[in-house]
Amino acid sequence: MQRNPVKREGYAAIRGLALGAAVVAVLAGSAVAAPLSVGAAGVRDAGLPILRVQKMDTMDEAYVRSAQKELRGHGYHSGPVDGIFGPQTRAAVRAYQRDAGLPVTGVADQALVDHLMFAQPKVTRFAPAGTGVVLDIQRELAKRGYYLGPVDGVEGPITRRAVQAFLADAKVPVDQGISPRLLGAIREAPPEIRAR
């Protein structure tokens, strides 16, 4: 008995589609992707273990990352901006909420990020007010998320990189050095100029 070549090609196509679907499901982060096989009885489980892929809640991670970045700009968070809501981030959130007069929930959500970004006057934990131009520039750049180092009035490489990043985003001539003129340019820049 001779096999039907059209039927055999159909099985090969189904096998290829099943394998492709399994690979796409794994790469796309599908909750369950099982290897499949095709035989005379049709498509069935190949008997291999089922792959389980845990999907992260990207919105929660985005809120945590944004909160960490903003808290850092306000002088509350000194850890990495990694989207992980650990004890250091929770303590920074609670301290900010307490100082800002908000309910102390310890939760990094959209309401917290909005408050950090838009509430006036800004609540910060920076070094006591100083008269140095470098200190004032560090404060202004930290509010916009460009300066992530210590607000100490020292013109080091972190301060210079933050200034260059701000100048590039604000389309201000690059020949600006640390000066009262630069401080004025930062303060006069539109509020939407912020570090990405």
N, C-alpha and C positions, 0 to 999 in steps of 0.2 A: 504494500500500500504506500503510495507516494504522498508526502505531506504537501499541503497547500502552501506555496511560497508567499502568497499575500498574507496568510495567517501567521507564518513564521516572522515576517517583517513587522507585522502588527505587534507580536509579543516583544520583539526587540525594541520597538518604539516605546511600548508601555514600560519595559524595564528601564530604559533610559530616562523616561519621564519620572518614574518613581524614584530613581536614584537622584536625579536633579532636584526633585521636590524635597527630598530628605536633606540634601546639602544646603539648599536655599533656606529651609526651615531652621537649620542649625545656625547658619550665618546671620539670619535675620533675628535671632534671639527668640525663636518660637518656644513656647512653654514645653512642648513635647514633640520630639522628632524621633521616629522609629525607622530603622533600616527596613526596607521592604524587598521582597523577591517576587518574581512572576514565574509561574509555571503553568502546567496544563489546567490546574484548578483555579487559576486567576491570581490576582494580587493578594499576598499574605505577608504576615510578619516573618522576618527571616530568623527569628528566635534569638536575636542579639539583644543586649540590654537597651532599654529606652533611655535616651539622653534627656536630662532635665536641665534646662537653662533658667537661672534665676534672673528675672528682669528687674533692674533698679528703677525706682520711681525718680525719673529725671527731674520732675518739678521740685521735689523736696531737695534734691542735690543742688539744683540751681538756686533755690532760696538760700540754702546754707552757704553756698559759694559767694553769692551776692552779699549776704549778711557779713561773712568773714571779711570781704574786701572793704565794705563800708565801715565796719567796726574798726578795722585797721586804720582807715583814714580818719577816724574819730579818736584814735589813741587807745582803744579798748582791747584789741586783739593783736597778739604778737606772734601767733602761730602761722602755719602755712594756710594759704587759700586753696584748700583741696576738696571742699564739698563734703567733708566728713564731720558730722556733728558729735564731736568728742567732748570730754570734760572741760577743756580749755575754751572751746567755743561756747559751750553752755554757760560757763562762768562769765564770759565777756558779754553774752546776751543779757544775762540777769543783771550784771552791773550797769549796763547801758539803760535797761528798762528802769531800774531803780533811780538812776541819776536823771533820767528824762521824765520821771513822774508817771510812767506807764505801769499797767498791771505787770507784776513780775511773774511771767509764765515760763521763762526759759526756753521759749519756742522761737525758732527762726522761720518766719512765714512772710507772706507778702506784706502784711501790715507793718511788721518790723522793718523790712527793707524800705518800704515807702517812707516810714518815719525817719530812718537814717538818711535817706536821700533828700527829702524835701522839707522836713520840719525846720522852722526858724524860731528862735535862734538855734544854732547848732549846739549840741551837747558834746563836749569833747573832754578828753583827759590828757591834754598835752602838758608839757612843762610849763611852769609859771611864765607869765608874759615877760618877754625880754625886749630889748630895744634893737637887737641885731637884725639887719636886713635878711641874713641867711635864715635865721630862726623864723621870721615872718614868711619868707618864701616857702620854707619847708611846711609850715602850717597850711598855707594856701594850697600848695600842691597836694598835701595829704587830704584836704577836704575834697579835692577833685579825684582822688584815687591814684595820683601819679607818684607821690612820694610814699614809700613803704618802710623807710628806715626810722631810726630814732629822731625825734624832734629835739635836736641838741644844739643847733646853731653852727654846726661844723660843716664847712663846704667841702664835702668829700665826693667820691665817685658816685655814690647813690644819689646825692643831691644833683650832681651835674647830669646824670642820666635822666632823672625825673624832669629837669628843666628842658633838656633836649626833646624829650617825648612830648611835653606840653607844647613847646614852640612849634614842633612839627604838626601837631593836631590843630593848633590855633592859627596856623599859617602866619606866624610872627617871624620876622627875619631872624635867621639863626645866629647872627653876630651879637645877640643879647647876652651880656655877661651878668653875673650876680650883682644887681644894683637896685636902687630905689625905682628906677625906670622899669625894670623887669617886674618888680613887685606890683607896680601900677598896672602893667599889661596883664598880669595874672588876675588881679582883682577886677579889671574892666572886661575881661573875656566873658562871652555869653555863658550862662550856667550849663548849657548842654555840652560844653567842651569838658569831657571827663575821660579818664583812662578806660580803655576797653577791657 
